[in-house]
Structures are given as C-alpha cells and as structure tokens.
C-alpha cells in the first residue's frame, strides 16, 4: 500500500519513512498483537482492514479511509495494483 501511495501521490520513499522496509518481520504483527501495542502506546500507527475497525470504535483511535487506488479493493484497478509487489 505504501508503494502504491508513492505512485498515487507522485512521491518517493513513503515506505522507507514509515516502515523502513516492506519485509521487516519485526514490523509485522497479528491483529491482536497490534491492538495491544497500540493500547500500550508502543506503536504510533497500524494498518487494519475496514472490517477490523469494530474493536477500535470506543478506543479513541482515529481512522482514515484510503483512496481506492491505495486500498486494493477495486478489481478494475488490478493492473494499477500490480505495479508493486511485496515479499514477506
């Protein structure tokens, strides 16, 4: 998603500024672990699917909806999405 953001916004390096690398296993957490880290204020940001928003409803966390070009939800944009790849 962050590589797509560079394309969409015409920038370079969003991934390295936010996550260092796409395949750093030390930055990939299960949903439950990420929730705990957020609650303990050990991380500043997390990426969740829209359906996972329910747990944070009363938490005071702020959520943003991403443009379709970034959220990978539109099958008609599959060619656009395939411009990037990730290896974990």
N, C-alpha and C positions, 0 to 999 in steps of 0.2 A: 504494500500500500504506500509506503514512503517513497519507493522508487517511482511509482505512478504519480505521486504528488509532485516530484521534480518535473516530470513531463507536463503535467496539467498546469502547473504554475510557472513553468519556464525557468526553474531554478536548478541549482546543483548542490548536492551534499546534504539534503534534509536527513537522509538515513544516518549518515555519519555524525550529524549534530545531535540527533535524538537517541539513536540506538547503537552507535559505534559500528556494528556490523549486523548483517541480516541473519547470520548463522551462529551468533554467540549463544551457546546453550545456557550460559549463566544469566541471560536476559529473557529466557522463555519459561513461563510459569503456567501451571494449571490454573483454571479459573479460581478455584478455592484458595490456592496459594497467593495469587494476585490480589484477591479480595482481602486476605489477611495482611499482606504487605501495605495495601492502601489504608486499611483501618489503623495500622500501627504507624502510619506515615513514614514507611521505609522506602517508598517509591512515590514519584510525583505524578506519573501518568500511566494509564493502562489502556489497552485496546480490547474492546468487547464487542461481540455481535449484538445487534439490536435486541434480540430475544433475551439476552443476559442482563438487560437493563433493570429488570424487575428487582433484583437484590439490592440495587442502589437507590431505589425510589425514595426512601426516607433518610438516606445517609448524608445528604447534603452535597454529594458529588455532582459535578457539572458534566453534562454530556453534550456532545455535538453530533449532528448528522453530517456525514460526509457526502460530497457530490457523487453522483452516480459513476463518474469517471474514476473515482477512487475506491468506492465500496464494493466493486466487483459483483454487482447484483444484476446487471443488465446483459443478457446473453447476446444482444445485438452489438455490444461493445467488446466481444471476446477477442477480436483481432487487436484492439487497443490494449486490452489487459495482457495479451501475450507478448507485448513489447518488453516485459520484465519477467524475471524468474527468481525464485528463492530456493536455496538449498539449506535444509536444517539438519 
